[in-house]
């Protein structure tokens, strides 16, 4: 499953939006982080592990790596 699909599914279940996540990332990283930027990173699968860890923290989920 693609990253963007998984993230959006979890956000939907929790009643959160991608815009909310982008805003919270901006606060945590102390730099502008737009909805478009986040969407593109998820869609293109170029998001960093650090960013995914922060997203998991923001939406109160565990980040699990599988082999």
Biopython code that builds the backbone (N, CA, C, O; Angstrom):
import numpy as np
from Bio.PDB.StructureBuilder import StructureBuilder

atoms = [
    (1, "UNK", "N", (0.844, -1.183, 0.000)),
    (1, "UNK", "CA", (0.000, 0.000, 0.000)),
    (1, "UNK", "C", (0.885, 1.239, 0.000)),
    (1, "UNK", "O", (1.926, 1.262, 0.656)),
    (2, "UNK", "N", (0.485, 2.243, -0.714)),
    (2, "UNK", "CA", (1.258, 3.481, -0.788)),
    (2, "UNK", "C", (1.181, 4.259, 0.525)),
    (2, "UNK", "O", (0.182, 4.189, 1.242)),
    (3, "UNK", "N", (2.226, 4.985, 0.825)),
    (3, "UNK", "CA", (2.309, 5.751, 2.071)),
    (3, "UNK", "C", (1.140, 6.718, 2.191)),
    (3, "UNK", "O", (0.503, 6.799, 3.241)),
    (4, "UNK", "N", (0.858, 7.452, 1.117)),
    (4, "UNK", "CA", (-0.200, 8.458, 1.196)),
    (4, "UNK", "C", (-1.546, 7.823, 1.511)),
    (4, "UNK", "O", (-2.347, 8.405, 2.244)),
    (5, "UNK", "N", (-1.804, 6.649, 0.973)),
    (5, "UNK", "CA", (-3.067, 5.951, 1.225)),
    (5, "UNK", "C", (-3.158, 5.542, 2.687)),
    (5, "UNK", "O", (-4.200, 5.709, 3.320)),
    (6, "UNK", "N", (-2.075, 5.011, 3.218)),
    (6, "UNK", "CA", (-2.065, 4.583, 4.619)),
    (6, "UNK", "C", (-2.256, 5.766, 5.557)),
    (6, "UNK", "O", (-3.046, 5.692, 6.498)),
    (7, "UNK", "N", (-1.543, 6.850, 5.309)),
    (7, "UNK", "CA", (-1.641, 8.031, 6.173)),
    (7, "UNK", "C", (-3.045, 8.613, 6.106)),
    (7, "UNK", "O", (-3.632, 8.923, 7.143)),
    (8, "UNK", "N", (-3.589, 8.765, 4.914)),
    (8, "UNK", "CA", (-4.934, 9.332, 4.783)),
    (8, "UNK", "C", (-5.987, 8.450, 5.447)),
    (8, "UNK", "O", (-6.944, 8.961, 6.029)),
    (9, "UNK", "N", (-5.821, 7.147, 5.367)),
    (9, "UNK", "CA", (-6.754, 6.224, 6.001)),
    (9, "UNK", "C", (-6.739, 6.401, 7.519)),
    (9, "UNK", "O", (-7.794, 6.447, 8.152)),
    (10, "UNK", "N", (-5.552, 6.499, 8.095)),
    (10, "UNK", "CA", (-5.427, 6.695, 9.537)),
    (10, "UNK", "C", (-5.999, 8.040, 9.946)),
    (10, "UNK", "O", (-6.701, 8.141, 10.952)),
    (11, "UNK", "N", (-5.701, 9.080, 9.163)),
    (11, "UNK", "CA", (-6.221, 10.409, 9.466)),
    (11, "UNK", "C", (-7.748, 10.411, 9.441)),
    (11, "UNK", "O", (-8.382, 11.002, 10.315)),
    (12, "UNK", "N", (-8.334, 9.761, 8.457)),
    (12, "UNK", "CA", (-9.783, 9.685, 8.345)),
    (12, "UNK", "C", (-10.379, 9.007, 9.584)),
    (12, "UNK", "O", (-11.371, 9.475, 10.142)),
    (13, "UNK", "N", (-9.765, 7.909, 9.999)),
    (13, "UNK", "CA", (-10.257, 7.163, 11.165)),
    (13, "UNK", "C", (-10.188, 8.003, 12.432)),
    (13, "UNK", "O", (-11.024, 7.856, 13.323)),
    (14, "UNK", "N", (-9.191, 8.886, 12.517)),
    (14, "UNK", "CA", (-9.004, 9.712, 13.704)),
    (14, "UNK", "C", (-9.697, 11.063, 13.597)),
    (14, "UNK", "O", (-9.674, 11.845, 14.547)),
    (15, "UNK", "N", (-10.311, 11.345, 12.454)),
    (15, "UNK", "CA", (-11.006, 12.618, 12.267)),
    (15, "UNK", "C", (-10.058, 13.794, 12.113)),
    (15, "UNK", "O", (-10.391, 14.921, 12.478)),
    (16, "UNK", "N", (-8.878, 13.529, 11.573)),
    (16, "UNK", "CA", (-7.877, 14.571, 11.373)),
    (16, "UNK", "C", (-7.689, 14.828, 9.882)),
    (16, "UNK", "O", (-8.102, 14.029, 9.042)),
    (17, "UNK", "N", (-7.063, 15.952, 9.573)),
    (17, "UNK", "CA", (-6.812, 16.287, 8.169)),
    (17, "UNK", "C", (-5.316, 16.375, 7.902)),
    (17, "UNK", "O", (-4.506, 16.545, 8.813)),
    (18, "UNK", "N", (-4.983, 16.255, 6.642)),
    (18, "UNK", "CA", (-3.591, 16.411, 6.223)),
    (18, "UNK", "C", (-3.126, 17.847, 6.469)),
    (18, "UNK", "O", (-1.954, 18.086, 6.759)),
    (19, "UNK", "N", (-4.047, 18.790, 6.352)),
    (19, "UNK", "CA", (-3.727, 20.200, 6.617)),
    (19, "UNK", "C", (-3.309, 20.378, 8.081)),
    (19, "UNK", "O", (-2.354, 21.098, 8.374)),
    (20, "UNK", "N", (-4.020, 19.729, 8.986)),
    (20, "UNK", "CA", (-3.673, 19.782, 10.402)),
    (20, "UNK", "C", (-2.262, 19.238, 10.623)),
    (20, "UNK", "O", (-1.472, 19.830, 11.358)),
    (21, "UNK", "N", (-1.954, 18.117, 9.991)),
    (21, "UNK", "CA", (-0.627, 17.507, 10.126)),
    (21, "UNK", "C", (0.443, 18.455, 9.603)),
    (21, "UNK", "O", (1.489, 18.613, 10.233)),
    (22, "UNK", "N", (0.195, 19.090, 8.455)),
    (22, "UNK", "CA", (1.161, 20.036, 7.885)),
    (22, "UNK", "C", (1.392, 21.208, 8.837)),
    (22, "UNK", "O", (2.528, 21.647, 9.016)),
    (23, "UNK", "N", (0.330, 21.713, 9.444)),
    (23, "UNK", "CA", (0.457, 22.821, 10.400)),
    (23, "UNK", "C", (1.270, 22.413, 11.618)),
    (23, "UNK", "O", (2.114, 23.174, 12.092)),
    (24, "UNK", "N", (1.017, 21.218, 12.122)),
    (24, "UNK", "CA", (1.758, 20.731, 13.284)),
    (24, "UNK", "C", (3.224, 20.469, 12.947)),
    (24, "UNK", "O", (4.100, 20.716, 13.775)),
    (25, "UNK", "N", (3.498, 19.974, 11.747)),
    (25, "UNK", "CA", (4.887, 19.785, 11.324)),
    (25, "UNK", "C", (5.608, 21.129, 11.267)),
    (25, "UNK", "O", (6.775, 21.226, 11.647)),
    (26, "UNK", "N", (4.922, 22.158, 10.796)),
    (26, "UNK", "CA", (5.512, 23.505, 10.747)),
    (26, "UNK", "C", (5.940, 23.939, 12.138)),
    (26, "UNK", "O", (7.029, 24.485, 12.318)),
    (27, "UNK", "N", (5.084, 23.697, 13.118)),
    (27, "UNK", "CA", (5.393, 24.084, 14.496)),
    (27, "UNK", "C", (6.588, 23.289, 15.036)),
    (27, "UNK", "O", (7.492, 23.857, 15.648)),
    (28, "UNK", "N", (6.584, 21.989, 14.807)),
    (28, "UNK", "CA", (7.646, 21.128, 15.354)),
    (28, "UNK", "C", (8.995, 21.355, 14.683)),
    (28, "UNK", "O", (10.040, 21.253, 15.326)),
    (29, "UNK", "N", (8.968, 21.664, 13.379)),
    (29, "UNK", "CA", (10.214, 21.841, 12.636)),
    (29, "UNK", "C", (10.644, 23.309, 12.543)),
    (29, "UNK", "O", (11.717, 23.621, 12.025)),
    (30, "UNK", "N", (9.796, 24.198, 13.048)),
    (30, "UNK", "CA", (10.078, 25.641, 13.013)),
    (30, "UNK", "C", (10.404, 26.140, 11.613)),
    (30, "UNK", "O", (11.327, 26.931, 11.418)),
    (31, "UNK", "N", (9.632, 25.666, 10.646)),
    (31, "UNK", "CA", (9.787, 26.136, 9.271)),
    (31, "UNK", "C", (8.461, 25.946, 8.555)),
    (31, "UNK", "O", (7.651, 25.109, 8.953)),
    (32, "UNK", "N", (8.238, 26.716, 7.507)),
    (32, "UNK", "CA", (6.976, 26.564, 6.773)),
    (32, "UNK", "C", (6.848, 25.166, 6.181)),
    (32, "UNK", "O", (7.787, 24.635, 5.589)),
    (33, "UNK", "N", (5.683, 24.593, 6.352)),
    (33, "UNK", "CA", (5.431, 23.247, 5.845)),
    (33, "UNK", "C", (4.013, 23.255, 5.305)),
    (33, "UNK", "O", (3.056, 23.147, 6.071)),
    (34, "UNK", "N", (3.870, 23.381, 4.007)),
    (34, "UNK", "CA", (2.546, 23.545, 3.414)),
    (34, "UNK", "C", (1.857, 22.205, 3.175)),
    (34, "UNK", "O", (2.496, 21.154, 3.129)),
    (35, "UNK", "N", (0.555, 22.273, 3.028)),
    (35, "UNK", "CA", (-0.236, 21.099, 2.694)),
    (35, "UNK", "C", (0.232, 20.502, 1.371)),
    (35, "UNK", "O", (0.352, 19.284, 1.239)),
    (36, "UNK", "N", (0.496, 21.373, 0.387)),
    (36, "UNK", "CA", (0.963, 20.904, -0.929)),
    (36, "UNK", "C", (2.302, 20.181, -0.813)),
    (36, "UNK", "O", (2.509, 19.142, -1.441)),
    (37, "UNK", "N", (3.203, 20.730, -0.013)),
    (37, "UNK", "CA", (4.513, 20.116, 0.174)),
    (37, "UNK", "C", (4.375, 18.731, 0.800)),
    (37, "UNK", "O", (4.995, 17.772, 0.340)),
    (38, "UNK", "N", (3.563, 18.632, 1.849)),
    (38, "UNK", "CA", (3.355, 17.347, 2.509)),
    (38, "UNK", "C", (2.693, 16.348, 1.562)),
    (38, "UNK", "O", (3.111, 15.192, 1.484)),
    (39, "UNK", "N", (1.679, 16.784, 0.855)),
    (39, "UNK", "CA", (0.992, 15.900, -0.104)),
    (39, "UNK", "C", (1.947, 15.372, -1.159)),
    (39, "UNK", "O", (1.927, 14.186, -1.489)),
    (40, "UNK", "N", (2.784, 16.257, -1.688)),
    (40, "UNK", "CA", (3.744, 15.847, -2.715)),
    (40, "UNK", "C", (4.747, 14.837, -2.164)),
    (40, "UNK", "O", (5.065, 13.852, -2.831)),
    (41, "UNK", "N", (5.244, 15.073, -0.960)),
    (41, "UNK", "CA", (6.210, 14.142, -0.370)),
    (41, "UNK", "C", (5.587, 12.768, -0.150)),
    (41, "UNK", "O", (6.226, 11.744, -0.391)),
    (42, "UNK", "N", (4.343, 12.750, 0.306)),
    (42, "UNK", "CA", (3.669, 11.477, 0.518)),
    (42, "UNK", "C", (3.361, 10.791, -0.805)),
    (42, "UNK", "O", (3.571, 9.586, -0.949)),
    (43, "UNK", "N", (2.867, 11.552, -1.765)),
    (43, "UNK", "CA", (2.504, 10.984, -3.062)),
    (43, "UNK", "C", (3.723, 10.432, -3.791)),
    (43, "UNK", "O", (3.664, 9.353, -4.381)),
    (44, "UNK", "N", (4.838, 11.182, -3.749)),
    (44, "UNK", "CA", (6.067, 10.779, -4.441)),
    (44, "UNK", "C", (6.925, 9.832, -3.609)),
    (44, "UNK", "O", (7.953, 9.339, -4.073)),
    (45, "UNK", "N", (6.491, 9.587, -2.379)),
    (45, "UNK", "CA", (7.216, 8.738, -1.436)),
    (45, "UNK", "C", (8.649, 9.208, -1.220)),
    (45, "UNK", "O", (9.593, 8.417, -1.219)),
    (46, "UNK", "N", (8.782, 10.524, -1.037)),
    (46, "UNK", "CA", (10.085, 11.123, -0.761)),
    (46, "UNK", "C", (10.163, 11.678, 0.657)),
    (46, "UNK", "O", (11.091, 12.414, 0.993)),
    (47, "UNK", "N", (9.200, 11.329, 1.472)),
    (47, "UNK", "CA", (9.167, 11.815, 2.848)),
    (47, "UNK", "C", (10.269, 11.115, 3.645)),
    (47, "UNK", "O", (10.554, 9.937, 3.435)),
    (48, "UNK", "N", (10.877, 11.860, 4.559)),
    (48, "UNK", "CA", (11.979, 11.291, 5.334)),
    (48, "UNK", "C", (11.452, 10.498, 6.531)),
    (48, "UNK", "O", (10.308, 10.657, 6.957)),
    (49, "UNK", "N", (12.313, 9.655, 7.047)),
    (49, "UNK", "CA", (11.970, 8.876, 8.232)),
    (49, "UNK", "C", (11.676, 9.812, 9.402)),
    (49, "UNK", "O", (10.735, 9.583, 10.161)),
    (50, "UNK", "N", (12.470, 10.851, 9.546)),
    (50, "UNK", "CA", (12.267, 11.828, 10.625)),
    (50, "UNK", "C", (10.882, 12.459, 10.526)),
    (50, "UNK", "O", (10.186, 12.599, 11.532)),
    (51, "UNK", "N", (10.486, 12.839, 9.320)),
    (51, "UNK", "CA", (9.172, 13.430, 9.125)),
    (51, "UNK", "C", (8.062, 12.431, 9.457)),
    (51, "UNK", "O", (7.053, 12.797, 10.060)),
    (52, "UNK", "N", (8.250, 11.169, 9.062)),
    (52, "UNK", "CA", (7.245, 10.154, 9.368)),
    (52, "UNK", "C", (7.152, 9.913, 10.878)),
    (52, "UNK", "O", (6.060, 9.690, 11.401)),
    (53, "UNK", "N", (8.286, 9.955, 11.579)),
    (53, "UNK", "CA", (8.261, 9.814, 13.030)),
    (53, "UNK", "C", (7.461, 10.946, 13.664)),
    (53, "UNK", "O", (6.681, 10.726, 14.591)),
    (54, "UNK", "N", (7.664, 12.167, 13.151)),
    (54, "UNK", "CA", (6.929, 13.312, 13.675)),
    (54, "UNK", "C", (5.438, 13.202, 13.371)),
    (54, "UNK", "O", (4.606, 13.525, 14.219)),
    (55, "UNK", "N", (5.100, 12.754, 12.184)),
    (55, "UNK", "CA", (3.691, 12.581, 11.823)),
    (55, "UNK", "C", (3.049, 11.554, 12.755)),
    (55, "UNK", "O", (1.945, 11.773, 13.254)),
    (56, "UNK", "N", (3.733, 10.444, 12.988)),
    (56, "UNK", "CA", (3.209, 9.427, 13.898)),
    (56, "UNK", "C", (2.979, 10.007, 15.290)),
    (56, "UNK", "O", (1.978, 9.700, 15.937)),
    (57, "UNK", "N", (3.898, 10.837, 15.743)),
    (57, "UNK", "CA", (3.761, 11.486, 17.048)),
    (57, "UNK", "C", (2.552, 12.424, 17.047)),
    (57, "UNK", "O", (1.769, 12.425, 17.997)),
    (58, "UNK", "N", (2.400, 13.211, 15.999)),
    (58, "UNK", "CA", (1.300, 14.173, 15.894)),
    (58, "UNK", "C", (-0.055, 13.476, 15.921)),
    (58, "UNK", "O", (-0.989, 13.955, 16.564)),
    (59, "UNK", "N", (-0.165, 12.352, 15.229)),
    (59, "UNK", "CA", (-1.465, 11.676, 15.139)),
    (59, "UNK", "C", (-1.597, 10.534, 16.154)),
    (59, "UNK", "O", (-2.538, 9.742, 16.096)),
    (60, "UNK", "N", (-0.645, 10.465, 17.076)),
    (60, "UNK", "CA", (-0.676, 9.491, 18.170)),
    (60, "UNK", "C", (-0.761, 8.065, 17.652)),
    (60, "UNK", "O", (-1.657, 7.301, 18.013)),
    (61, "UNK", "N", (0.193, 7.727, 16.796)),
    (61, "UNK", "CA", (0.297, 6.376, 16.252)),
    (61, "UNK", "C", (1.723, 5.876, 16.429)),
    (61, "UNK", "O", (2.647, 6.660, 16.650)),
    (62, "UNK", "N", (1.889, 4.573, 16.330)),
    (62, "UNK", "CA", (3.218, 3.973, 16.336)),
    (62, "UNK", "C", (3.681, 3.822, 14.900)),
    (62, "UNK", "O", (2.899, 3.456, 14.023)),
    (63, "UNK", "N", (4.943, 4.102, 14.662)),
    (63, "UNK", "CA", (5.540, 3.905, 13.346)),
    (63, "UNK", "C", (6.231, 2.549, 13.378)),
    (63, "UNK", "O", (7.128, 2.311, 14.187)),
    (64, "UNK", "N", (5.807, 1.679, 12.497)),
    (64, "UNK", "CA", (6.332, 0.326, 12.477)),
    (64, "UNK", "C", (7.067, 0.062, 11.172)),
    (64, "UNK", "O", (6.534, 0.299, 10.088)),
    (65, "UNK", "N", (8.282, -0.424, 11.284)),
    (65, "UNK", "CA", (9.061, -0.801, 10.116)),
    (65, "UNK", "C", (8.993, -2.307, 9.970)),
    (65, "UNK", "O", (9.158, -3.048, 10.940)),
    (66, "UNK", "N", (8.749, -2.748, 8.755)),
    (66, "UNK", "CA", (8.705, -4.186, 8.505)),
    (66, "UNK", "C", (9.701, -4.547, 7.433)),
    (66, "UNK", "O", (10.104, -3.711, 6.624)),
    (67, "UNK", "N", (10.079, -5.770, 7.439)),
    (67, "UNK", "CA", (11.069, -6.252, 6.475)),
    (67, "UNK", "C", (10.397, -6.992, 5.352)),
    (67, "UNK", "O", (11.069, -7.474, 4.441)),
]
sb = StructureBuilder()
sb.init_structure("model")
sb.init_model(0)
sb.init_chain("A")
sb.init_seg("    ")
for serial, (resi, resn, name, xyz) in enumerate(atoms, 1):
    if name == "N":
        sb.init_residue(resn, " ", resi, " ")
    sb.init_atom(name, np.array(xyz, "f"), 0.0, 1.0, " ", f" {name:<3s}", serial, name[0])
structure = sb.get_structure()
